[in-house]
Amino acid sequence: MSATQDTTQCKLYFAYGSNLSCSQMKTRCPTADPVGLGHLRGWTWIINERGFANIVKDEPAAAPSSPSVTAAATNSDEDDKNNNAPTGAASEEQAAGNEQAAKPYHDLTIHQASAPAGVYGVLYALHPADEAQLDVHEGVPTAYEKATLDVELVRGSSSTNQAAAYNEYHHQSEQQQQQRLPALVYVDRQRVKADWPRPEYVDRMNRGIAEARRDWDFPDCYIDQVMRNFIPEKTS
């Protein structure tokens, strides 16, 4: 973080989708600084009906015996599909895109009870100008809504500038005698059913996964048991 930037004007942003890629974030929000690896409890990661990443609030009563995440995608109710499906050429285009995206992994099944709980993501220190830009990219308020959720700081960056940003927030968390801090999270509360990703989004998600694994030691078990139900691994 630049010495001329005022950290008091920053807020934490928790990225769980394609913004796991720091290189993508740099093009969208040039002055945003990666802070560290974060973990959000009480939510589940999916690809929703729009074909993009989303998080869904866990239902407390269903948590002990939650069904598989992909059951909704692989055994989705035909009435829901028919009610939500577009018509004409748009319907044919979407169907072709969904079929293409689904082929590599449509037979996979994962039981959420055995998968890592919560959502992992990358935390950024976000300046007001960057937040305004990010709102545009995330399609606020049509595609996503803005929420403030408590996110745990799992680990920080070894980069000098990024470590300074992490230490600033980590110091705040120590003062509050907790490891969780409020962070900006983009949530789609209208489209909360599991579905297939858009083909172009698969490529961006794979880049984000690769960079998060390289830069933040992103948990392999979370990638394999949660994200890979929706995002096939690039094979070429």
C-alpha positions in Angstrom: 0.0 0.0 0.0 1.3 3.4 -1.0 2.5 5.6 1.9 0.3 8.4 0.5 -2.8 6.3 0.8 -4.9 6.7 3.9 -5.9 3.3 5.3 -8.6 4.9 7.3 -10.5 5.4 4.1 -10.2 1.7 3.1 -12.6 -1.1 3.7 -12.0 -4.8 3.5 -13.5 -6.5 0.4 -13.9 -10.3 0.4 -13.6 -11.8 -3.1 -14.8 -15.4 -3.6 -15.3 -15.5 -7.4 -13.1 -14.5 -10.4 -11.7 -11.7 -8.3 -9.6 -14.4 -6.5 -7.3 -13.3 -9.3 -5.2 -10.4 -8.1 -4.3 -9.7 -11.7 -7.9 -9.3 -12.7 -8.5 -7.1 -9.6 -5.6 -4.9 -10.6 -7.3 -4.1 -13.9 -10.6 -3.4 -12.3 -9.4 -1.6 -9.1 -5.8 -0.3 -9.7 -5.2 0.9 -6.1 -6.8 -2.0 -4.3 -4.2 -4.0 -2.2 -4.4 -7.7 -1.6 -4.5 -8.2 2.2 -4.7 -11.9 2.8 -6.6 -15.1 2.7 -10.1 -14.9 4.3 -12.7 -17.4 5.5 -16.4 -16.7 5.8 -18.4 -18.9 8.1 -22.1 -19.9 7.7 -22.3 -19.6 3.9 -21.9 -22.0 1.0 -20.2 -21.3 -2.4 -22.1 -22.1 -5.6 -22.5 -21.1 -9.2 -26.0 -19.7 -9.5 -28.5 -19.4 -12.3 -26.7 -16.5 -13.9 -23.7 -18.7 -14.3 -21.5 -16.8 -11.9 -20.2 -17.4 -8.4 -22.5 -16.7 -5.4 -22.7 -17.5 -1.7 -25.8 -18.8 0.0 -26.6 -18.4 3.7 -26.6 -21.8 5.4 -29.9 -22.8 7.0 -29.2 -23.6 10.7 -31.8 -26.4 10.9 -30.5 -28.2 7.8 -26.8 -27.8 8.6 -26.2 -31.2 10.3 -27.6 -33.2 7.4 -27.3 -30.8 4.4 -27.7 -32.4 1.0 -25.2 -32.3 -1.7 -24.6 -28.9 -3.3 -24.6 -30.4 -6.8 -27.8 -32.3 -6.3 -29.6 -29.1 -7.1 -27.6 -28.8 -10.3 -27.6 -32.5 -11.4 -31.2 -33.2 -10.3 -32.8 -29.8 -10.7 -36.6 -29.7 -10.9 -37.8 -29.5 -14.5 -40.5 -27.1 -13.6 -38.0 -24.6 -12.2 -35.9 -24.9 -15.4 -39.0 -24.3 -17.5 -40.2 -21.4 -15.5 -36.8 -19.6 -15.5 -35.7 -20.5 -19.0 -35.6 -17.8 -21.7 -37.4 -18.4 -25.0 -36.4 -18.4 -28.7 -32.8 -17.9 -29.8 -31.7 -16.8 -26.3 -33.0 -20.2 -25.0 -31.1 -22.2 -27.6 -27.9 -20.2 -27.0 -28.1 -20.6 -23.2 -28.9 -24.3 -23.5 -25.8 -24.8 -25.8 -23.6 -22.9 -23.4 -24.9 -24.8 -20.4 -24.4 -28.2 -22.1 -20.8 -27.2 -23.1 -20.0 -26.1 -19.6 -21.6 -29.1 -18.0 -19.9 -31.9 -20.0 -16.6 -32.2 -18.2 -18.1 -32.7 -14.8 -21.8 -33.3 -14.9 -21.6 -36.7 -13.1 -19.7 -35.4 -10.1 -21.4 -35.6 -6.7 -20.2 -34.0 -3.5 -21.9 -34.2 -0.1 -21.7 -30.9 1.6 -21.5 -32.6 5.0 -18.0 -33.9 4.1 -16.8 -30.7 2.3 -14.9 -27.9 4.0 -17.4 -25.6 5.8 -17.7 -21.9 4.9 -16.3 -19.9 2.0 -12.6 -19.1 1.3 -11.6 -16.0 -0.5 -9.1 -13.2 -0.9 -9.3 -10.0 1.1 -8.5 -6.7 -0.4 -8.1 -3.2 1.1 -10.5 -1.2 -1.0 -10.4 2.6 -1.5 -13.7 4.5 -2.2 -12.9 5.0 -5.9 -12.1 1.4 -6.3 -15.3 0.4 -4.6 -17.3 2.5 -7.0 -15.6 0.8 -10.0 -16.2 -2.6 -8.4 -19.9 -1.8 -8.0 -20.1 -1.3 -11.8 -18.2 -4.6 -12.5 -20.4 -6.5 -10.1 -23.7 -5.1 -11.5 -25.0 -3.5 -8.3 -27.9 -3.6 -7.6 -29.2 -5.7 -10.4 -26.9 -8.7 -10.3 -25.5 -8.4 -6.7 -26.3 -6.6 -3.5 -23.7 -5.2 -1.2 -23.5 -6.8 2.3 -21.2 -6.4 5.3 -20.2 -9.7 6.8 -17.6 -10.8 9.4 -14.7 -12.5 7.7 -11.8 -14.3 9.4 -8.3 -13.3 8.5 -6.5 -16.6 7.9 -3.1 -15.4 6.8 -1.5 -12.3 5.3 0.9 -11.6 2.4 4.6 -11.8 2.4 4.8 -8.8 0.1 6.0 -5.7 1.9 3.2 -3.4 0.8 0.5 -6.1 1.1 1.9 -7.2 4.5 1.6 -3.6 5.7 -2.1 -3.6 4.7 -2.6 -7.0 6.4 -0.9 -5.8 9.6 -3.1 -2.8 9.8 -6.2 -4.9 9.8 -4.7 -7.6 11.9 -3.8 -5.0 14.5 -7.4 -3.9 14.6 -8.6 -7.5 15.0 -6.2 -8.0 17.9 -7.5 -4.8 19.6 -11.0 -6.2 19.2 -9.8 -9.6 20.6 -11.1 -11.4 17.6 -9.8 -12.6 14.2 -13.0 -11.7 12.3 -13.5 -8.2 10.8 -16.4 -6.7 8.8 -15.9 -6.9 5.0 -17.7 -5.9 1.9 -19.2 -8.9 0.2 -21.3 -9.0 -3.0 -24.2 -11.4 -2.7 -27.0 -12.3 -5.1 -30.0 -12.9 -2.9 -32.4 -13.5 -5.7 -30.7 -16.3 -7.6 -29.6 -18.9 -5.1 -30.0 -22.2 -6.9 -26.9 -24.2 -8.1 -26.4 -24.2 -11.8 -23.7 -24.4 -14.5 -21.1 -21.6 -15.1 -20.9 -19.6 -18.3 -18.0 -21.0 -20.5 -16.1 -17.8 -20.4 -16.4 -17.7 -16.6 -14.8 -21.1 -16.3 -11.6 -19.7 -17.7 -11.6 -16.7 -15.4 -12.4 -18.8 -12.4 -9.5 -21.2 -13.2 -7.1 -18.2 -13.4 -8.4 -17.0 -10.0 -8.0 -20.5 -8.5 -4.5 -20.8 -9.8 -3.4 -17.4 -8.5 -5.1 -17.9 -5.1 -3.3 -21.3 -4.7 0.0 -19.8 -5.7 -0.2 -16.5 -3.7 -2.3 -17.5 -0.7 -1.9 -21.2 -0.3 -5.6 -21.5 -1.1 -6.9 -24.8 0.4 -6.8 -27.7 -2.0 -9.5 -29.5 -0.2 -11.9 -26.5 -0.7 -11.0 -26.3 -4.4 -11.4 -30.0 -5.0 -14.5 -30.6 -2.9 -16.4 -27.4 -3.4 -15.3 -25.4 -6.4 -14.6 -28.3 -8.7 -18.2 -29.4 -8.6 -18.9 -26.3 -10.8 -15.6 -25.3 -12.3 -13.9 -28.1 -14.3 -10.1 -28.0 -14.1 -8.4 -26.7 -17.3 -6.8 -29.7 -19.0 -4.9 -27.9 -21.8 
